[in-house]
Amino acid sequence: MNKRITEAFAKGKAFIPFVTCGDPSLDVTEKSYMPMEEAGADLIELGIPFSDPTAEGPVIQGANLRALSGGVTTDKVFDMVEKIRKNSSIPMVFMTYANVVFSYGIERFCKRAAEVGMDGMILPDVPFEEKEEFASVAEKYGLDLISLIAPTSHERISMIAKEAEGFVYCVSSLGVTGMPKPDHHRHRSHGGTRQSPERHPMCRSFGISNPEQAKKMVSQADGVIVGSAIVKLCETHGADCVPYIKEYVKSMKDAIR
């Protein structure tokens, strides 16, 4: 398990914000990083834009399209991360799709990610049973391949949790990101991830947008991940979004302390 990711959960409940790289611009994404860290973010999830982000709702889909239209490429994202890492030591993980990594080359992608200071990656369209092609290379370069557990995982939950790296990403509702509210009935199906004394931290995402929801969700988890609400701030405020993102991250972190 990556050391920086381990440390992200060492001081209590973790708040993990997500941003789409290049929305509204890579310069703004870079400028938002330190304010998020200063506001209490424990780990930051960076989305590499993709033309068909199947796990995302319309908010993040729109961010992907805006970023791609603005000329964002995987290499430009790597260059941005390299600059961020000169001033920050908190963990960063990529959220992207298998095709992005395949197109770049799995070995080349993982090697470059490690060189610029990334700690892991999340590939929501890669089933657990097919992860080895990516996981073996990621491990070679010290990157954690984060596993997802969905409300429909059922009997696969224990198997996924046992082989997890970094933290377990628990999808809290059926559907895509930006859902109106988490499917609380389904939460009980994730209980198996918290039974082992050697378990990995468990974080919940999908449908969490305000401090009240975050506080409720973190009572059953080690951290929460929020994306769509932050991406909406980028869409609404454009190049002026950074102070709004910082204020939002602080409110969410304060709620789960």
N, C-alpha and C positions, 0 to 999 in steps of 0.2 A: 504494500500500500504506500502511495506517495506520502512522504513525510509532511509536506505542507498541507495536504488535504487532511491528514490526521490532526494536525494542530488547529485546523479551522473549527474543530468540534471539541477542543480541549477546555474551553472556557465557558461552556454552557451552550444554550440553544443558538443555532447558527441561522443567520439570514443571508440568503443567496439571491442577489438580483441578476436578472438576465437583460442583456441589451443586444440588439442586432447591429453588428459591425457595419458602419457606413450609413446608418440612418440617424440623423439627417445627413451626416458626412463622417468620414473617418476621423477628421480633425475633432469634431464634436464628441465622437465616441471616446477618443483618447482623452479629451479634456474632462469627460464625465467620470473617468476612472478614479482618480484620487479623491474627488468629493464623495463618491460612494464609499470608498475605504474610510475616509474621515468620518462619515456618518454612521459607520458601524458594520458595513458589509464584511462578512467573514470569508467569503469565497465569491468570485464573480464568474458568471457564465456568459461566454461570448458566442453569439450566433454568427456563424459564417453563412452569408446569404446563399440561398439555393432557389432555383426557379419553381420547384414543385415541393414545398415543405409540407408534407402530408400530415404531420402531427399538429400543425399550427392552425389556429383560427384566423379569421379575416384580418385582425389587427396585426399580427406578426407576418402574415402573408403579405400584407401591404408594405410592411417595413422591408421585407426581403426584396420585393420588386423595386422599391425606391432605391435601395442600396445598389442593386444590380444596374439599374438605369443610370446611377451616378458613377458607374465604372469600377465598383468594388470587385476585387479579385482576391483569391486565396493568398497570393503572394503579398498583396498590399496589406491584408490583415496580419500576416506574419510580421511584416515590417513595423506595423503599428504596435503589436505586442512586444516586439523587441525594445521599442522606445519606452513603453509602459513599464517594463520589467526593470529598467534602470532606476526607477524611483519607488517601486512597490515590491513587497515580498509576500503579500497574501496570495493564496492559490487562485489559479485561473483554469477553467476547463472550457473546451470548445463544445458547442452544441451545433451539429450539422448532420448531413445525410451521407449515406454510403457512397452515392455517386460522386460527391465532392471529393471524398478521400480516394476512391477508385481512379477518378480522372487525374488526380494529382500524382497518384502512385502511393500505395499504402506505406511502403518503406520510406519513400521520400517525404511523405506527409508527416509521419511520426518522427522521423529524424529532425526535420525542420522545426516541428512543434517543440520538441525537447530542447533544441538549440536556442530558441527564443524565450524559453522559460515557462512553457505550458506544463500543467500538471496532470491533465487527463482530458477525456473526450466522451461525449454522449452521442450515440448514433441511434435515434429512435426508430429507424426503419430496419434495423438489423435484429432479427429474432435471437433470443438467447442461444438457441441450438445452432446458429450459424455465425456466432461471434468469434470463433477461434481464429479465423483468417485475419481478423483485425487485432484481437487480443494478444496473440503471440508476438506480433510486431510491436504493439504498444508497450508491452512488458519489456521488450528488449531495450526500449529507450526510456524506461522509467515512467511511463504514462499509465494512469489508471483508466480502463475502459469501464465507464459507469453503467451498471445494469438497471433496467427499468422493470418495475412490477406494476402491472395494470390491474384494475378491479376484476378483470376476467382471467387473471393468471391462475387462480384456484390452486390445484394440486402442484403447480410448478413453482409456487412461491418459495417453499423451503429449499428447493434445488437452486433457484436463482440466488437467493440470499446467501446460501452456503458458499457459492463461488464468486460472490460479488467482490468488487475492488473499489476502493475509495469510499463511496457511500452508496446506499440503495436509493434509487430515485422512484418514489411511489407516486404513481399517477392517481390523483384523488377523485377523479370523475371519469365517466365514459365520455368519449368525444374528443374534441381538440382543445388547444389552449384557448383561454379567454372565455370559458364557459361561465354562465352567470353565478353558479355556486357549486361547491364541492358536493359530491354524492356521499353524504355522511353514512348512509346505510352500508355502503360498500367498504368503508374504512375498516370495519371489523375483520374483513377478509385478509388484511395485511398483518394481523397480529403475530403470525408465525415468525416475522422478521425480527421480533424483539425478544425472543425467548432464549437465544443462546448467549452465554456470558461473553463469548468471543465475537459477537455479531458486529457488523459494520454499522456506522451511523445511518439512520433512515431519515430521508427528507421527503416532504410532501409538496406537490405542486398541482397545477391546473385548477382554475377557479378561485384562487386566493387573491384578493385585491385590496383589502382594507385591514387596519390593525386588529379589529375585532375578530375577523376570520383567522388572521395569522395566530393570534393568541389562542384561539380555540383549537386550531389544527396542531400547534406545536405541543400541546398537552399530550399528544399521541405520537410525537416524533422528536427527532433531534434537531430538526431545522425545517425551514420552509423556503421554497423557491418561488419567485414572482417575476413574471415576464411581461404579460400583456399590459398590465397597468402602467409599467414603466415605459413600454413602447408607445402607449397612448400619449404620454407626456412628450415624448420625442416628436410624435406626429403633430400634436397641438401647438407646441411652442417652438418647434424647429431649432434653429441655431441658438435660441435662448433657453433651451430646456435644462441646462446643467443645474442651476440652483433649484429648480423644481424637483429634479431627480434626487438631489441631495436631501432636500426636505422630506421627500417621500420615504427614502431609505431610512432616514433617522426615525421617522414615525413608526415604521414597521419593526425596526430593531428594538426600539424602546418598548414596543408592545410585547415582545417575546422574551425580554430579559428575565 
